[in-house]
Amino acid sequence: MTDPDPDAGVDRGPDGRSTDIPSGRGVPSWMAASLNYCTRCGGPLRFGAIDGEDRDRLACASCGHIAYVNPRLVVTTIPVTAAGDVVLLRRGIEPGRGWWAQPGGFLEVDETVTEAAIRETLEETGLIVQPGEIVGLYSRLEAAVVVLAVEAAVTGGAHRLNAEALEIREFPPEAIPWQGIAFKTSHWALADWVQRRRPDLQPAARTWDER
Ligand SMILES: [Zn+2]
């Protein structure tokens, strides 16, 4: 056995499937546009080398505050009914308006992942769920998010349309509308769920055209 080549890099795991852009490109430009001033003192932020940091970072030229930029966590559920159907919603807002996705949203700073999963699912579908196993975790470097998908048993509530859902429907695993899914991450999460629960089925591949 020889030691692995330290320069060979690390293959992307399952969480790297959501994007083809290379790692290590720094802050996405759309995000950098909102990172001009120090949130502590209002001074200008400058990008460059900082003592004690192993990569260049944004820091305040006046007070030295370092503006760390990290991805946000999006918590989503794959709600499953007692009959084994998946509940999806046709999105009422951009991005992906009019296309199917699972419920989910940004984790608030004062709630747990489980609380966020329950809250977002209730807000967007009217259903009460009990979050269960993690289906997958997907990085999207271009969006600066990490998307978590958890399987969640539907335990109560009733479909309730709202600003975020034009339509709410239950789909048997064999009838998931693969060609109408809004996001790559939704497609991967649903495919991972199908692979886990119904390995006899083949999730339909699709060409991307991100919504
Ligand atoms: Zn400052």
Boltz pocket constraint, residues with backbone or C-beta under 6 A from the ligand:
constraints:
  - pocket:
      binder: B
      contacts: [[A, 38], [A, 39], [A, 40], [A, 41], [A, 42], [A, 43], [A, 60], [A, 61], [A, 62], [A, 63], [A, 64], [A, 65]]
      max_distance: 6.0
